[in-house]
Amino acid sequence: MGKTLVAAALALRTALLEAPALVLVLTPSERQSNEFMRRIQELHESLRQPMNAAGRVLAFHEKQAAEAGKDDVYFRLPAKTRESSLQLHLDNGSRIIGLPASEGKVRVYSSVALLLIDEASRVDDALYRAMRPTLAVSRGRLLALSTPFGKRGWFQDAWHGPGDWERVKVTAEQCPRISAEFLAEERQALGERWFRQEYLCSFEDAVDAVFSHSDIQACLSDTVEPLFGG
């Protein structure tokens, strides 16, 4: 199970169990938001066929028809009231909305229960900063998932800098679904820099950088007095 599917499950769980909840999905492009929303909608559809967990599980209409006094476990799945490629509305008042990658089109939401940012390292800094205030009143959660994309941007700052983040790192070498043979082929095909970034979660220097990040940091000092005051 990949990180995107786990995040999609969290989005649906929030909508089902923390209603009425507003869940926002932010990605670098509208097409990616469409794909993320499709995962959520598939999960919702799969819940319409309850699976045996601890004893028999009944759908709500089955519970209503069951004999009184039985201890059957049941769950009423909130029904869809509106569905599109970028939205899922439920009759418990919850909404899950996939957002376009445009800073000017997202400043309409507030009291967000969960803000999910997929491929976070590729989401523009201005767009990220425009979304943070949506969590102010609700004190909602922010989940950012991504591989790195160079030593730049808000995602790199959040990973290496201060802040009340819970940071989780899982490399391809730790994933049992990916074979060592495949990774060896990828290392040869991509080269060491891209391989470390894509598969080992390594923040590498940007390919268009004139100076390396380490060289720039080595030039900085808090002890050197400025040449000119003021």
N, C-alpha and C positions, 0 to 999 in steps of 0.2 A: 504494500500500500504506500503510495507516494505522498509527499507533503501536501500537494494540491488537493487530493482526495480527503486527507485528514482535515484540512482547513475547510473544505466544503461541508464535511460532516459537522464540524463545530458551528458553522454558520447556520445550518439547519437545526441543530440542537438548540441554539440560542433562540431561534424563531419559535420553536415548539414549546420550550420549557420556561422561557423568560418573557412571555407575551404580556402586553403588546410590545414587541421589540423591533427596532429598526436596525437592520444589518446592511452595511455598505461594503461592496466589493470594488476595489480600485486596482487597475492593472495599467501597463503602459499603453494599451490600445483597446479600442472598443471590441475588436475581434477576440482578444484574449478574455475580456470580460464576458463576452458571449459564451465562450468555452467553459469558463468557470461556472457561470449560471447553469449551463447544461448539466454539469456534474451535480449541482444542488437539486435540480429538478428531477434527475434520475434517482437520486437518493430518496426524495419525497415519494416518488412513484413506487419505489421498492417497498416502502413502509406500508403500502396499501395491502401487501400480502404478509401479514405477521408471521414470524418464525417462532417455533417452539424454543423457549428460553428456559424458564424454570416452571415446568408444568405446562398445561395447555394455555395458550394465549388466544383471546377472542377479540375480533373486531367489535366495534361498538354495537352495530346492528345485531350481531350474534349474542352479545351480552343481554340486550333487551329481550331477545327471544328465549334466553336460557331460563331454566327453572329457578325460582326464588330460593335463596338459602345456600346456593353453591358458592364455593370460594374461588371461582375462576378469575384469573387476572385479565384485565382488558385495558385497552388504550384507545382513546378516541383521537384519531389523526385529524388535525385541523384540515379542512377542505380548502382547495384553491378557489379564490374568488377572482383572481386576475393573474394571467400568465402571459409573458412575452419572452423574447430572447434576452431581455435585460432585467426582467422583473418577475418576482413571485410574491403574490399577496395571499394571505391566509385568513380564514374567517375568525381566527382568534385575535386579529388586529395586527399581527406581525407582518413586516415587509422585508424582503431581501432584494436589494437593487444593485445591479452592476452599473458602474459609472463610466462615462466616456473619459478619455485622457485629455481633458481640457480644464484648465484652472478656472476659466470663466463660466463653466457650466455646472460646477459642483457646489457653489456657494448658496445652496437653497436648503440644506439639511441641518438638523440640530437634534440633540438628545439621542445620539447614536449609541446603541448597546454594544455593537461590535463593528470595528473597522478593520477589514481584511485588505492587506496590500500584497498582491502576488507579483513576483518578479520585481521586488521592491527596489533593487539596486538600479533598475532602469526607469523608475518613476521619477519624473522631474522634481527638483527641489521645491519649486514654487507650488506645484500641485500638492505635494506632501504637506507643506506648511499651511496651505489653504484648508486642508482637511482636519488638521489637529483640533481646531476650535469646536468641531462638531461633537467632541467628547467632553466638553467643558462642564455642562450641566449634568449630564447623565453619569459622568465619571466612568464611561464605558471602556472597553478593552481595545487595544490596538495590537494586531498581529501582522508582522511583516515577514514574509518568507521569500528567499531568493538565494541564488548564487551571487558571488561578488561580480562587480563590473568595473574593475580598476580601483585605484586609490583616490576616489573622488565621490562627492555627493553626500547626501544626508544619511544614506544607509551605511556607508563606511564610517561616518562620524558617530552614528548611533552604536555601531558595533565596537569601536575602539575607544569611544569617549565616555564621559560620565553619563549618568541617567539611570532611572529605575527600570532597567530592562532585564528580562530573563532571557539570556542568550543560550541558544541550543545549536550545536554544530554537529552535523552528521555528514561524513564524507562518503564518496562512492565506495571506498575500500571497506567501509563499515556496513554496507548494504549487501545482504546475502543474495539478493536477486541479480547482482552484477558480478560477472565472473572476472577472475584475475586475467584471463586470456583476453577478454574484451578490453579491459583497461590498458593492457600492454599495447594492443592495437591502436587504441585512441591516443596514447602517449606518443607513439610513433607518427600517427597521422596529423595530430594537432600541434605538436611541438610542446616543449616543456612549459612555457608560459601559459598557453591557453589550456593545457591539460590541468595544471595546478588550479587555475581559476574555475574551470567548469566542473572538475571532479573532486578537488581537494579543498574547496571553499577558501582559496587563497586570494587575498587582495593584492593584485599585481599592479605594477606601474602601467598607466594608460599608454596605449601604443602611439598616441600623438603627442606625448609629453617630450619636451626638449630636455629637461633635466629629470633625473629620477627623484622619487619622493624622499629617499634616504639622503640624497645630496642636498635637497632643499632644507630638510630638517637639521642637517649638520651645520648649515649656515646661520641658523637661528640661535640667539643667546639672550638670556635675561640679564646678563651681567655687563653687557656693552652699553656704554652711555651714548646717547644720540649726538651727532655732530652739531646739530642746531637745536636750541631750546625752543620753547613756545608751545 
